[in-house]
């Protein structure tokens, strides 16, 4: 591509790495200014801390000795779409009690939560990018060398799902950090690395259920230590928070999870299960999507290199979730960075990245779903397909010790 630009009159300067970096920096800077304006506007609207309100309220309930889950969640099917409605296992509520005790307004507390999320994004991109040698001179024409690594950080913050997650205050940036820590542990190729990876996924699984799928990946890849420490991490997180949560929320949670039904409003829902539900029914669709996802995970674990296969596992864990919204896709920051290390076809990676920029377009009327749901869903599937297309021979296998 660079050689072709060098032969085109008027575009020769674009073949020079320094000019390319300046051009990318200017474009990214404009996008980030726009994202910052979006963020500032949303902090004054109902979206600010909308999801975080559930965690803050759950923490307040624990402090007050009130039930963690609402009676309607135990009585029968309910839609997972309402402010202050807590849907997750008890340990997260115990962690949030600190913020609930110190700050009486969930909107104010969400500033701390958002700051933590932003720090996690920076840490994951820089740490995983360094581990995958993305910042070395022989990669990407030296674009990411030195201060250029902040271009990759900026690209992460430019993703609309990241802005949405920072605004709404859900748990997916925390999960991003735990997924990233798990990969850093596995990629070390040591027994201690496997222990770190397992503990990270164990904690993630008691924050939200879908990260538990990585336990299956550990087993399929024969990372026995990581699999064992996933159970240890989940048990430890449960026991440490048990004095705050008590036993009853754990007795209630299986019913809360079983009663979780399809979203009542699907305008923002990207889950393949929800797409298929009008044709097959919600339950059948959920089983089918899970079966296809697990089969793809098993194929990848058996046939692809560890880096690519882990990225596939993270994407599958999202796709099989029955409630998947646009801002959940902030977790894809990690698969994108790993995809750069796995040398996924660049055109597919760029297409996936841009497709995730879908959003509300009410001017389209009944066709607004194309931009709001269709494009982001296509973006995830393009990334998924591009990762599955990576040949095992294209990236070297790490051989872990132990």
Beta strands, then each sheet from edge to edge (+ up, - down):
strand 1: 78-79
strand 2: 260-261
sheet 1: 1+ 2+
end
